[in-house]
């Protein structure tokens, strides 16, 4: 599982690279991104800008992360993709909120 730390104010794009799972010429055709807080509550619409969930036309899914609370972290961000070969892959990234 990849991981990163951010402050609550920060908003930026992250990506999940599925190239190690995919065959040559295989591409992502659909993707979703969800998020759970430390209490396992679904906070997908709070910490993920769902309007930015996309793919690069090849092997990466992307989204913009935002907000979050230090006491509710770490968050588990889950990327799920379906490929042109009908394969389904999942990758988790941990997001920790740390106010300095």
HELIX and SHEET records of a PDB file:
HELIX    1   1 UNK A   44  UNK A   47  1                                   4    
HELIX    2   2 UNK A   70  UNK A   72  5                                   3    
SHEET    1   A 4 UNK A   2  UNK A   6  0                                        
SHEET    2   A 4 UNK A  88  UNK A  97  1                                        
SHEET    3   A 4 UNK A  75  UNK A  83 -1                                        
SHEET    4   A 4 UNK A  28  UNK A  36 -1                                        
SHEET    1   B 3 UNK A  12  UNK A  17  0                                        
SHEET    2   B 3 UNK A  60  UNK A  65 -1                                        
SHEET    3   B 3 UNK A  48  UNK A  55 -1                                        
END                                                                             
